[in-house]
Amino acid sequence: MKKIFTTLTAAFIALSCATDATEGIRFDEQSFVAESSITLSLEGSRTQLGERVGEGFPLFWSEGDKISANGIESAEAVIDENNLSRATFNFSEELNGTLNIAYPAAPAGKVLFAENQLHAGNSTFGNGVSTMYGVATNEGVELKHLTGVLKIGIVGSATLTKVQISTADETPISGTFNCDFASGTITPTAEAKSVITYSFGEGVQLSSTPTYVHIALPAGEYSLLRMRLYDSEGGIMVAEVRAPSSKPIKAGFVREF
């Protein structure tokens, strides 16, 4: 017999702009239901960044989203077409006891940070790159951000095809990390990498008006990052980006470099 949880409430912090203002988002009537389905209902947030509203950016479920519970991967999200903030996740295995929930789906005890990310316009980031964690019990579950978002403006005249972001001291920023789900503490595994590749698909024509990239990476302090920019003619430019101050990139925030 499947374990049945009902009427679990949950909350997480929406991605906000570079100020310290934080907009709380609450999951209404999040339920673990029969057949080990998980229904997550949100007021207006999730993995696909919407247009800015006030000081925050709403997030919505994305097609293909999966979560994991104690390392057990769900089926792809069944998104409510009339309410993109609502989705149902089905599991083929029994779910029992305290559940560590990871988004995107990850092995037991771990979370994943996207190594490959896709340009999705000047005011948003690609789907499915907002890493989150939570602990579900009979009383409730709270999903919290582990990623912050790095915003960088690029000007020029070339057609840009991709950017590689790396840490100067080789601190890991992508791949598999161990996670203490009780505290949200993460530590990189041996497979974690210090590089994120950000793709522009067929390319984006640069101009004197900045083209902005939004790169999701683990929250933390990054005083110096290295960028390798690739254009459509095979050219490569290497640059360094520095934060305007020593303030860290906070989980759930967009930080402009």
PyRosetta script that sets phi, psi and omega in degrees:
from pyrosetta import init, pose_from_sequence

init()
pose = pose_from_sequence("MKKIFTTLTAAFIALSCATDATEGIRFDEQSFVAESSITLSLEGSRTQLGERVGEGFPLFWSEGDKISANGIESAEAVIDENNLSRATFNFSEELNGTLNIAYPAAPAGKVLFAENQLHAGNSTFGNGVSTMYGVATNEGVELKHLTGVLKIGIVGSATLTKVQISTADETPISGTFNCDFASGTITPTAEAKSVITYSFGEGVQLSSTPTYVHIALPAGEYSLLRMRLYDSEGGIMVAEVRAPSSKPIKAGFVREF")
pose.set_psi(1, 137.0)
pose.set_omega(1, -177.9)
pose.set_phi(2, -75.2)
pose.set_psi(2, 144.9)
pose.set_omega(2, 174.6)
pose.set_phi(3, -72.0)
pose.set_psi(3, 133.5)
pose.set_omega(3, -176.8)
pose.set_phi(4, -119.2)
pose.set_psi(4, 120.9)
pose.set_omega(4, 172.2)
pose.set_phi(5, -112.0)
pose.set_psi(5, 145.1)
pose.set_omega(5, 179.0)
pose.set_phi(6, -134.3)
pose.set_psi(6, 157.7)
pose.set_omega(6, 175.3)
pose.set_phi(7, 42.6)
pose.set_psi(7, 55.1)
pose.set_omega(7, 172.4)
pose.set_phi(8, -90.7)
pose.set_psi(8, 130.9)
pose.set_omega(8, 176.8)
pose.set_phi(9, -100.7)
pose.set_psi(9, 153.7)
pose.set_omega(9, -179.0)
pose.set_phi(10, -149.7)
pose.set_psi(10, 161.6)
pose.set_omega(10, 178.8)
pose.set_phi(11, -149.0)
pose.set_psi(11, 155.8)
pose.set_omega(11, 169.5)
pose.set_phi(12, -151.9)
pose.set_psi(12, 165.6)
pose.set_omega(12, -176.3)
pose.set_phi(13, -90.1)
pose.set_psi(13, 129.9)
pose.set_omega(13, 179.2)
pose.set_phi(14, -73.8)
pose.set_psi(14, 152.8)
pose.set_omega(14, 174.2)
pose.set_phi(15, -64.8)
pose.set_psi(15, 132.7)
pose.set_omega(15, 179.9)
pose.set_phi(16, -119.3)
pose.set_psi(16, 179.2)
pose.set_omega(16, 178.0)
pose.set_phi(17, -77.9)
pose.set_psi(17, -168.6)
pose.set_omega(17, -171.4)
pose.set_phi(18, -73.4)
pose.set_psi(18, -7.9)
pose.set_omega(18, 175.9)
pose.set_phi(19, -74.9)
pose.set_psi(19, 174.3)
pose.set_omega(19, 179.0)
pose.set_phi(20, -87.8)
pose.set_psi(20, 5.8)
pose.set_omega(20, 177.2)
pose.set_phi(21, -68.9)
pose.set_psi(21, 133.4)
pose.set_omega(21, -177.8)
pose.set_phi(22, -125.3)
pose.set_psi(22, 132.7)
pose.set_omega(22, -179.7)
pose.set_phi(23, -105.6)
pose.set_psi(23, 120.3)
pose.set_omega(23, -178.9)
pose.set_phi(24, -80.8)
pose.set_psi(24, 138.9)
pose.set_omega(24, 177.9)
pose.set_phi(25, -123.0)
pose.set_psi(25, 134.0)
pose.set_omega(25, -176.1)
pose.set_phi(26, -117.0)
pose.set_psi(26, 137.2)
pose.set_omega(26, 172.0)
pose.set_phi(27, -84.0)
pose.set_psi(27, 121.9)
pose.set_omega(27, 177.9)
pose.set_phi(28, -93.7)
pose.set_psi(28, 128.5)
pose.set_omega(28, 175.0)
pose.set_phi(29, 54.8)
pose.set_psi(29, 48.3)
pose.set_omega(29, 172.0)
pose.set_phi(30, -70.0)
pose.set_psi(30, 128.3)
pose.set_omega(30, -173.8)
pose.set_phi(31, -132.5)
pose.set_psi(31, 141.9)
pose.set_omega(31, 164.0)
pose.set_phi(32, -96.2)
pose.set_psi(32, 117.9)
pose.set_omega(32, -172.3)
pose.set_phi(33, -116.0)
pose.set_psi(33, 179.2)
pose.set_omega(33, -177.4)
pose.set_phi(34, -54.5)
pose.set_psi(34, 153.5)
pose.set_omega(34, -176.9)
pose.set_phi(35, 66.0)
pose.set_psi(35, 21.7)
pose.set_omega(35, 177.3)
pose.set_phi(36, 56.1)
pose.set_psi(36, 37.1)
pose.set_omega(36, 171.4)
pose.set_phi(37, -85.8)
pose.set_psi(37, 145.2)
pose.set_omega(37, 175.7)
pose.set_phi(38, -117.0)
pose.set_psi(38, 121.9)
pose.set_omega(38, 175.4)
pose.set_phi(39, -106.7)
pose.set_psi(39, 121.9)
pose.set_omega(39, 178.7)
pose.set_phi(40, -111.0)
pose.set_psi(40, 119.9)
pose.set_omega(40, -179.8)
pose.set_phi(41, -115.6)
pose.set_psi(41, 128.4)
pose.set_omega(41, -175.3)
pose.set_phi(42, -122.1)
pose.set_psi(42, 156.0)
pose.set_omega(42, 175.6)
pose.set_phi(43, -75.4)
pose.set_psi(43, -28.4)
pose.set_omega(43, -178.2)
pose.set_phi(44, 172.9)
pose.set_psi(44, 40.7)
pose.set_omega(44, -176.3)
pose.set_phi(45, -151.3)
pose.set_psi(45, 154.8)
pose.set_omega(45, 164.5)
pose.set_phi(46, 171.6)
pose.set_psi(46, -129.1)
pose.set_omega(46, -162.8)
pose.set_phi(47, -92.8)
pose.set_psi(47, -14.7)
pose.set_omega(47, 178.0)
pose.set_phi(48, -105.5)
pose.set_psi(48, 119.8)
pose.set_omega(48, -174.4)
pose.set_phi(49, -74.2)
pose.set_psi(49, 126.0)
pose.set_omega(49, 177.0)
pose.set_phi(50, -91.5)
pose.set_psi(50, -174.5)
pose.set_omega(50, 178.3)
pose.set_phi(51, -70.4)
pose.set_psi(51, 149.0)
pose.set_omega(51, -176.9)
pose.set_phi(52, -59.8)
pose.set_psi(52, 136.0)
pose.set_omega(52, 176.1)
pose.set_phi(53, -126.9)
pose.set_psi(53, 107.1)
pose.set_omega(53, -177.3)
pose.set_phi(54, 63.5)
pose.set_psi(54, -123.6)
pose.set_omega(54, -179.4)
pose.set_phi(55, -94.2)
pose.set_psi(55, 0.7)
pose.set_omega(55, -176.4)
pose.set_phi(56, -126.0)
pose.set_psi(56, 169.2)
pose.set_omega(56, 176.8)
pose.set_phi(57, -121.1)
pose.set_psi(57, 114.7)
pose.set_omega(57, 179.5)
pose.set_phi(58, -67.7)
pose.set_psi(58, 149.9)
pose.set_omega(58, 179.0)
pose.set_phi(59, -121.0)
pose.set_psi(59, 141.3)
pose.set_omega(59, -179.0)
pose.set_phi(60, -129.1)
pose.set_psi(60, 157.9)
pose.set_omega(60, 175.9)
pose.set_phi(61, -60.6)
pose.set_psi(61, 145.1)
pose.set_omega(61, 179.6)
pose.set_phi(62, -111.8)
pose.set_psi(62, 148.5)
pose.set_omega(62, 174.5)
pose.set_phi(63, -58.0)
pose.set_psi(63, 135.0)
pose.set_omega(63, 179.8)
pose.set_phi(64, 89.4)
pose.set_psi(64, -5.1)
pose.set_omega(64, 178.5)
pose.set_phi(65, -59.0)
pose.set_psi(65, 139.2)
pose.set_omega(65, 172.5)
pose.set_phi(66, -135.6)
pose.set_psi(66, 148.1)
pose.set_omega(66, 171.0)
pose.set_phi(67, -116.7)
pose.set_psi(67, 170.5)
pose.set_omega(67, 173.1)
pose.set_phi(68, -130.4)
pose.set_psi(68, 148.7)
pose.set_omega(68, 175.4)
pose.set_phi(69, -124.0)
pose.set_psi(69, 112.8)
pose.set_omega(69, -174.8)
pose.set_phi(70, 53.4)
pose.set_psi(70, 37.0)
pose.set_omega(70, 178.0)
pose.set_phi(71, 85.3)
pose.set_psi(71, -5.6)
pose.set_omega(71, 178.0)
pose.set_phi(72, -86.5)
pose.set_psi(72, 119.7)
pose.set_omega(72, -175.1)
pose.set_phi(73, -82.5)
pose.set_psi(73, 138.2)
pose.set_omega(73, 176.9)
pose.set_phi(74, -82.1)
pose.set_psi(74, 169.1)
pose.set_omega(74, 166.7)
pose.set_phi(75, -72.4)
pose.set_psi(75, 169.7)
pose.set_omega(75, 179.2)
pose.set_phi(76, -61.2)
pose.set_psi(76, 148.7)
pose.set_omega(76, -179.1)
pose.set_phi(77, -57.1)
pose.set_psi(77, 136.6)
pose.set_omega(77, 169.2)
pose.set_phi(78, -99.1)
pose.set_psi(78, 103.6)
pose.set_omega(78, -171.7)
pose.set_phi(79, -91.0)
pose.set_psi(79, 134.7)
pose.set_omega(79, 176.5)
pose.set_phi(80, -71.0)
pose.set_psi(80, 114.0)
pose.set_omega(80, -176.0)
pose.set_phi(81, -63.8)
pose.set_psi(81, -24.2)
pose.set_omega(81, 179.7)
pose.set_phi(82, -90.5)
pose.set_psi(82, -6.3)
pose.set_omega(82, -179.0)
pose.set_phi(83, -155.1)
pose.set_psi(83, 93.1)
pose.set_omega(83, -174.5)
pose.set_phi(84, -66.3)
pose.set_psi(84, -7.9)
pose.set_omega(84, 177.8)
pose.set_phi(85, -88.7)
pose.set_psi(85, 3.8)
pose.set_omega(85, -177.5)
pose.set_phi(86, -121.4)
pose.set_psi(86, 133.1)
pose.set_omega(86, 179.0)
pose.set_phi(87, -149.3)
pose.set_psi(87, 155.0)
pose.set_omega(87, 176.9)
pose.set_phi(88, -118.6)
pose.set_psi(88, 136.4)
pose.set_omega(88, 178.4)
pose.set_phi(89, -117.7)
pose.set_psi(89, 125.9)
pose.set_omega(89, 180.0)
pose.set_phi(90, -104.9)
pose.set_psi(90, 142.3)
pose.set_omega(90, 178.9)
pose.set_phi(91, -119.8)
pose.set_psi(91, 140.6)
pose.set_omega(91, 178.6)
pose.set_phi(92, -89.2)
pose.set_psi(92, -7.0)
pose.set_omega(92, 179.9)
pose.set_phi(93, -117.2)
pose.set_psi(93, 159.8)
pose.set_omega(93, -179.6)
pose.set_phi(94, -71.8)
pose.set_psi(94, 138.4)
pose.set_omega(94, 177.7)
pose.set_phi(95, -111.3)
pose.set_psi(95, 124.1)
pose.set_omega(95, -177.2)
pose.set_phi(96, -135.3)
pose.set_psi(96, 152.9)
pose.set_omega(96, 171.6)
pose.set_phi(97, 68.4)
pose.set_psi(97, -157.3)
pose.set_omega(97, 178.3)
pose.set_phi(98, -71.6)
pose.set_psi(98, 131.4)
pose.set_omega(98, -175.0)
pose.set_phi(99, -115.0)
pose.set_psi(99, 124.4)
pose.set_omega(99, 171.4)
pose.set_phi(100, -89.5)
pose.set_psi(100, 117.4)
pose.set_omega(100, -174.6)
pose.set_phi(101, -106.7)
pose.set_psi(101, 131.1)
pose.set_omega(101, 179.2)
pose.set_phi(102, -124.1)
pose.set_psi(102, 140.1)
pose.set_omega(102, 169.8)
pose.set_phi(103, -130.0)
pose.set_psi(103, 129.2)
pose.set_omega(103, -6.3)
pose.set_phi(104, -68.4)
pose.set_psi(104, 170.1)
pose.set_omega(104, -177.2)
pose.set_phi(105, -54.7)
pose.set_psi(105, 138.5)
pose.set_omega(105, -176.1)
pose.set_phi(106, -145.0)
pose.set_psi(106, 161.5)
pose.set_omega(106, 174.5)
pose.set_phi(107, -60.2)
pose.set_psi(107, 162.1)
pose.set_omega(107, -178.6)
pose.set_phi(108, -55.4)
pose.set_psi(108, 132.4)
pose.set_omega(108, 177.3)
pose.set_phi(109, 78.5)
pose.set_psi(109, 8.5)
pose.set_omega(109, -174.5)
pose.set_phi(110, -133.6)
pose.set_psi(110, 161.8)
pose.set_omega(110, 171.8)
pose.set_phi(111, -132.0)
pose.set_psi(111, 159.3)
pose.set_omega(111, -176.5)
pose.set_phi(112, -119.6)
pose.set_psi(112, 136.7)
pose.set_omega(112, 173.5)
pose.set_phi(113, -114.1)
pose.set_psi(113, 132.0)
pose.set_omega(113, -170.9)
pose.set_phi(114, -64.3)
pose.set_psi(114, 124.3)
pose.set_omega(114, 176.4)
pose.set_phi(115, -83.4)
pose.set_psi(115, -31.6)
pose.set_omega(115, -179.9)
pose.set_phi(116, -117.6)
pose.set_psi(116, 124.4)
pose.set_omega(116, -178.0)
pose.set_phi(117, -129.2)
pose.set_psi(117, 155.1)
pose.set_omega(117, -171.5)
pose.set_phi(118, -121.5)
pose.set_psi(118, 134.4)
pose.set_omega(118, 176.3)
pose.set_phi(119, -63.6)
pose.set_psi(119, 130.2)
pose.set_omega(119, -178.0)
pose.set_phi(120, -127.2)
pose.set_psi(120, 25.2)
pose.set_omega(120, 179.8)
pose.set_phi(121, 113.3)
pose.set_psi(121, 168.0)
pose.set_omega(121, -173.1)
pose.set_phi(122, -72.2)
pose.set_psi(122, -17.3)
pose.set_omega(122, -173.4)
pose.set_phi(123, -119.5)
pose.set_psi(123, 14.9)
pose.set_omega(123, -175.9)
pose.set_phi(124, -150.2)
pose.set_psi(124, 176.8)
pose.set_omega(124, 174.7)
pose.set_phi(125, -127.0)
pose.set_psi(125, 169.2)
pose.set_omega(125, -176.0)
pose.set_phi(126, -65.8)
pose.set_psi(126, 157.1)
pose.set_omega(126, -179.4)
pose.set_phi(127, -67.6)
pose.set_psi(127, 150.1)
pose.set_omega(127, 168.2)
pose.set_phi(128, 72.9)
pose.set_psi(128, 22.5)
pose.set_omega(128, -178.4)
pose.set_phi(129, -112.3)
pose.set_psi(129, 7.9)
pose.set_omega(129, -178.7)
pose.set_phi(130, -95.1)
pose.set_psi(130, 95.1)
pose.set_omega(130, -176.6)
pose.set_phi(131, -71.5)
pose.set_psi(131, 132.6)
pose.set_omega(131, -178.9)
pose.set_phi(132, -139.1)
pose.set_psi(132, 162.6)
pose.set_omega(132, 177.8)
pose.set_phi(133, -144.3)
pose.set_psi(133, 161.0)
pose.set_omega(133, 176.4)
pose.set_phi(134, -168.1)
pose.set_psi(134, 163.0)
pose.set_omega(134, 176.3)
pose.set_phi(135, -120.9)
pose.set_psi(135, 122.7)
pose.set_omega(135, -179.4)
pose.set_phi(136, -101.1)
pose.set_psi(136, 132.4)
pose.set_omega(136, 173.6)
pose.set_phi(137, -133.0)
pose.set_psi(137, -175.6)
pose.set_omega(137, 176.7)
pose.set_phi(138, -63.1)
pose.set_psi(138, -24.6)
pose.set_omega(138, -177.3)
pose.set_phi(139, -85.1)
pose.set_psi(139, -31.0)
pose.set_omega(139, -179.0)
pose.set_phi(140, 163.0)
pose.set_psi(140, 179.6)
pose.set_omega(140, 178.2)
pose.set_phi(141, -144.7)
pose.set_psi(141, 138.3)
pose.set_omega(141, 176.6)
pose.set_phi(142, -122.2)
pose.set_psi(142, 121.6)
pose.set_omega(142, 177.1)
pose.set_phi(143, -94.5)
pose.set_psi(143, 130.0)
pose.set_omega(143, -176.9)
pose.set_phi(144, -125.2)
pose.set_psi(144, 148.6)
pose.set_omega(144, 178.4)
pose.set_phi(145, -72.0)
pose.set_psi(145, 143.5)
pose.set_omega(145, 168.7)
pose.set_phi(146, -113.6)
pose.set_psi(146, -16.0)
pose.set_omega(146, -179.1)
pose.set_phi(147, -102.4)
pose.set_psi(147, 146.2)
pose.set_omega(147, 162.3)
pose.set_phi(148, -108.5)
pose.set_psi(148, 172.2)
pose.set_omega(148, -178.1)
pose.set_phi(149, -121.6)
pose.set_psi(149, 127.1)
pose.set_omega(149, 179.6)
pose.set_phi(150, -94.7)
pose.set_psi(150, 122.2)
pose.set_omega(150, -179.8)
pose.set_phi(151, -109.5)
pose.set_psi(151, 123.0)
pose.set_omega(151, -178.3)
pose.set_phi(152, -130.9)
pose.set_psi(152, 132.1)
pose.set_omega(152, 175.3)
pose.set_phi(153, -96.8)
pose.set_psi(153, 134.2)
pose.set_omega(153, -178.0)
pose.set_phi(154, -123.6)
pose.set_psi(154, 130.8)
pose.set_omega(154, 176.4)
pose.set_phi(155, -120.2)
pose.set_psi(155, 158.6)
pose.set_omega(155, 179.7)
pose.set_phi(156, 160.0)
pose.set_psi(156, -161.8)
pose.set_omega(156, -178.6)
pose.set_phi(157, -129.1)
pose.set_psi(157, -5.6)
pose.set_omega(157, -177.9)
pose.set_phi(158, -81.8)
pose.set_psi(158, 170.4)
pose.set_omega(158, 170.5)
pose.set_phi(159, -96.4)
pose.set_psi(159, 111.0)
pose.set_omega(159, -174.3)
pose.set_phi(160, -84.3)
pose.set_psi(160, 132.0)
pose.set_omega(160, -179.3)
pose.set_phi(161, -108.3)
pose.set_psi(161, -33.5)
pose.set_omega(161, 176.1)
pose.set_phi(162, -161.8)
pose.set_psi(162, 161.9)
pose.set_omega(162, 175.8)
pose.set_phi(163, -132.7)
pose.set_psi(163, 136.0)
pose.set_omega(163, 172.2)
pose.set_phi(164, -111.1)
pose.set_psi(164, 125.3)
pose.set_omega(164, 179.1)
pose.set_phi(165, -105.2)
pose.set_psi(165, 129.6)
pose.set_omega(165, 177.5)
pose.set_phi(166, -137.4)
pose.set_psi(166, 155.8)
pose.set_omega(166, 177.8)
pose.set_phi(167, -87.1)
pose.set_psi(167, 140.4)
pose.set_omega(167, -177.3)
pose.set_phi(168, -63.4)
pose.set_psi(168, -32.4)
pose.set_omega(168, -178.4)
pose.set_phi(169, -100.6)
pose.set_psi(169, 12.6)
pose.set_omega(169, 178.0)
pose.set_phi(170, 64.8)
pose.set_psi(170, 26.3)
pose.set_omega(170, 171.8)
pose.set_phi(171, -63.8)
pose.set_psi(171, 129.8)
pose.set_omega(171, -179.8)
pose.set_phi(172, -63.9)
pose.set_psi(172, 137.1)
pose.set_omega(172, 179.3)
pose.set_phi(173, -132.6)
pose.set_psi(173, 1.3)
pose.set_omega(173, 179.9)
pose.set_phi(174, -148.4)
pose.set_psi(174, 166.0)
pose.set_omega(174, 178.2)
pose.set_phi(175, 93.5)
pose.set_psi(175, -150.3)
pose.set_omega(175, -171.5)
pose.set_phi(176, -94.1)
pose.set_psi(176, 130.0)
pose.set_omega(176, 177.1)
pose.set_phi(177, -125.1)
pose.set_psi(177, 143.4)
pose.set_omega(177, 169.3)
pose.set_phi(178, -73.0)
pose.set_psi(178, 148.3)
pose.set_omega(178, -178.7)
pose.set_phi(179, -136.4)
pose.set_psi(179, 128.6)
pose.set_omega(179, 168.1)
pose.set_phi(180, -88.0)
pose.set_psi(180, 102.0)
pose.set_omega(180, -172.5)
pose.set_phi(181, -67.9)
pose.set_psi(181, -21.7)
pose.set_omega(181, 178.4)
pose.set_phi(182, -70.7)
pose.set_psi(182, -37.6)
pose.set_omega(182, -175.8)
pose.set_phi(183, -110.1)
pose.set_psi(183, -16.2)
pose.set_omega(183, -175.5)
pose.set_phi(184, 79.0)
pose.set_psi(184, 12.8)
pose.set_omega(184, 178.6)
pose.set_phi(185, -77.7)
pose.set_psi(185, 131.9)
pose.set_omega(185, 180.0)
pose.set_phi(186, -120.2)
pose.set_psi(186, 147.6)
pose.set_omega(186, 174.9)
pose.set_phi(187, -137.9)
pose.set_psi(187, 137.6)
pose.set_omega(187, -177.6)
pose.set_phi(188, -69.1)
pose.set_psi(188, 144.6)
pose.set_omega(188, 171.5)
pose.set_phi(189, -86.4)
pose.set_psi(189, 177.1)
pose.set_omega(189, 178.8)
pose.set_phi(190, -65.0)
pose.set_psi(190, -22.1)
pose.set_omega(190, -178.7)
pose.set_phi(191, -86.4)
pose.set_psi(191, -8.5)
pose.set_omega(191, -179.3)
pose.set_phi(192, -66.3)
pose.set_psi(192, 152.4)
pose.set_omega(192, -175.5)
pose.set_phi(193, -124.5)
pose.set_psi(193, 159.2)
pose.set_omega(193, -179.8)
pose.set_phi(194, -101.2)
pose.set_psi(194, 16.4)
pose.set_omega(194, -176.0)
pose.set_phi(195, -130.9)
pose.set_psi(195, 141.0)
pose.set_omega(195, 169.6)
pose.set_phi(196, -123.4)
pose.set_psi(196, 130.8)
pose.set_omega(196, 176.9)
pose.set_phi(197, -101.5)
pose.set_psi(197, 123.2)
pose.set_omega(197, -176.2)
pose.set_phi(198, -113.8)
pose.set_psi(198, 115.7)
pose.set_omega(198, -172.5)
pose.set_phi(199, -102.0)
pose.set_psi(199, 144.1)
pose.set_omega(199, 175.6)
pose.set_phi(200, -105.7)
pose.set_psi(200, 16.8)
pose.set_omega(200, 179.6)
pose.set_phi(201, 64.4)
pose.set_psi(201, -121.9)
pose.set_omega(201, 179.7)
pose.set_phi(202, -76.4)
pose.set_psi(202, -6.9)
pose.set_omega(202, 176.9)
pose.set_phi(203, 116.5)
pose.set_psi(203, 152.9)
pose.set_omega(203, 177.5)
pose.set_phi(204, -125.4)
pose.set_psi(204, 128.5)
pose.set_omega(204, 179.6)
pose.set_phi(205, -76.1)
pose.set_psi(205, 119.7)
pose.set_omega(205, 178.3)
pose.set_phi(206, -79.7)
pose.set_psi(206, 159.9)
pose.set_omega(206, 177.1)
pose.set_phi(207, -151.3)
pose.set_psi(207, -169.7)
pose.set_omega(207, 178.0)
pose.set_phi(208, -75.3)
pose.set_psi(208, -13.5)
pose.set_omega(208, 173.6)
pose.set_phi(209, -88.7)
pose.set_psi(209, 127.8)
pose.set_omega(209, -174.0)
pose.set_phi(210, -59.0)
pose.set_psi(210, 137.0)
pose.set_omega(210, 164.9)
pose.set_phi(211, -95.0)
pose.set_psi(211, 123.0)
pose.set_omega(211, -175.2)
pose.set_phi(212, -97.9)
pose.set_psi(212, 137.3)
pose.set_omega(212, 172.0)
pose.set_phi(213, -111.5)
pose.set_psi(213, 143.0)
pose.set_omega(213, 177.1)
pose.set_phi(214, -120.9)
pose.set_psi(214, 108.8)
pose.set_omega(214, -174.0)
pose.set_phi(215, -113.1)
pose.set_psi(215, 122.3)
pose.set_omega(215, 179.3)
pose.set_phi(216, -86.2)
pose.set_psi(216, 132.0)
pose.set_omega(216, -179.8)
pose.set_phi(217, -150.9)
pose.set_psi(217, 163.5)
pose.set_omega(217, -178.5)
pose.set_phi(218, -56.8)
pose.set_psi(218, 139.7)
pose.set_omega(218, 176.8)
pose.set_phi(219, -58.8)
pose.set_psi(219, 142.9)
pose.set_omega(219, -179.5)
pose.set_phi(220, 162.8)
pose.set_psi(220, -175.8)
pose.set_omega(220, -179.0)
pose.set_phi(221, -103.0)
pose.set_psi(221, 122.5)
pose.set_omega(221, -179.0)
pose.set_phi(222, -128.7)
pose.set_psi(222, 96.7)
pose.set_omega(222, -177.7)
pose.set_phi(223, -77.9)
pose.set_psi(223, -25.8)
pose.set_omega(223, -178.3)
pose.set_phi(224, -145.9)
pose.set_psi(224, 127.4)
pose.set_omega(224, 176.2)
pose.set_phi(225, -126.4)
pose.set_psi(225, 149.2)
pose.set_omega(225, 177.9)
pose.set_phi(226, -107.5)
pose.set_psi(226, 141.7)
pose.set_omega(226, 179.7)
pose.set_phi(227, -124.1)
pose.set_psi(227, 135.9)
pose.set_omega(227, 169.2)
pose.set_phi(228, -115.8)
pose.set_psi(228, 116.6)
pose.set_omega(228, -177.2)
pose.set_phi(229, -105.1)
pose.set_psi(229, 130.7)
pose.set_omega(229, -176.4)
pose.set_phi(230, -114.4)
pose.set_psi(230, 131.2)
pose.set_omega(230, 177.5)
pose.set_phi(231, -106.9)
pose.set_psi(231, 173.9)
pose.set_omega(231, -172.7)
pose.set_phi(232, -70.1)
pose.set_psi(232, -13.5)
pose.set_omega(232, -179.5)
pose.set_phi(233, -101.2)
pose.set_psi(233, 11.2)
pose.set_omega(233, 177.6)
pose.set_phi(234, 89.8)
pose.set_psi(234, 4.0)
pose.set_omega(234, 178.9)
pose.set_phi(235, -77.1)
pose.set_psi(235, 149.7)
pose.set_omega(235, 179.2)
pose.set_phi(236, -131.4)
pose.set_psi(236, 132.7)
pose.set_omega(236, 174.1)
pose.set_phi(237, -122.1)
pose.set_psi(237, 136.0)
pose.set_omega(237, 178.4)
pose.set_phi(238, -107.9)
pose.set_psi(238, 131.9)
pose.set_omega(238, -178.7)
pose.set_phi(239, -140.1)
pose.set_psi(239, 161.4)
pose.set_omega(239, 174.0)
pose.set_phi(240, -116.7)
pose.set_psi(240, 141.8)
pose.set_omega(240, 177.1)
pose.set_phi(241, -122.0)
pose.set_psi(241, 136.9)
pose.set_omega(241, -179.5)
pose.set_phi(242, -123.7)
pose.set_psi(242, 147.8)
pose.set_omega(242, 175.4)
pose.set_phi(243, -71.0)
pose.set_psi(243, 145.9)
pose.set_omega(243, 177.4)
pose.set_phi(244, -67.3)
pose.set_psi(244, -14.6)
pose.set_omega(244, 175.0)
pose.set_phi(245, -153.6)
pose.set_psi(245, 179.0)
pose.set_omega(245, -176.5)
pose.set_phi(246, -87.7)
pose.set_psi(246, 7.4)
pose.set_omega(246, 179.8)
pose.set_phi(247, -62.3)
pose.set_psi(247, 138.6)
pose.set_omega(247, -178.0)
pose.set_phi(248, -75.9)
pose.set_psi(248, 163.7)
pose.set_omega(248, 169.5)
pose.set_phi(249, -79.2)
pose.set_psi(249, 117.6)
pose.set_omega(249, -176.3)
pose.set_phi(250, -89.3)
pose.set_psi(250, 147.1)
pose.set_omega(250, 174.7)
pose.set_phi(251, -62.4)
pose.set_psi(251, 129.1)
pose.set_omega(251, 179.3)
pose.set_phi(252, 85.5)
pose.set_psi(252, 12.1)
pose.set_omega(252, -179.4)
pose.set_phi(253, -127.8)
pose.set_psi(253, 151.9)
pose.set_omega(253, 171.0)
pose.set_phi(254, -97.2)
pose.set_psi(254, 127.7)
pose.set_omega(254, -178.1)
pose.set_phi(255, -120.6)
pose.set_psi(255, 124.9)
pose.set_omega(255, -178.2)
pose.set_phi(256, -88.5)
pose.set_psi(256, 128.8)
pose.set_omega(256, 173.7)
pose.set_phi(257, -104.2)
pose.dump_pdb("model.pdb")
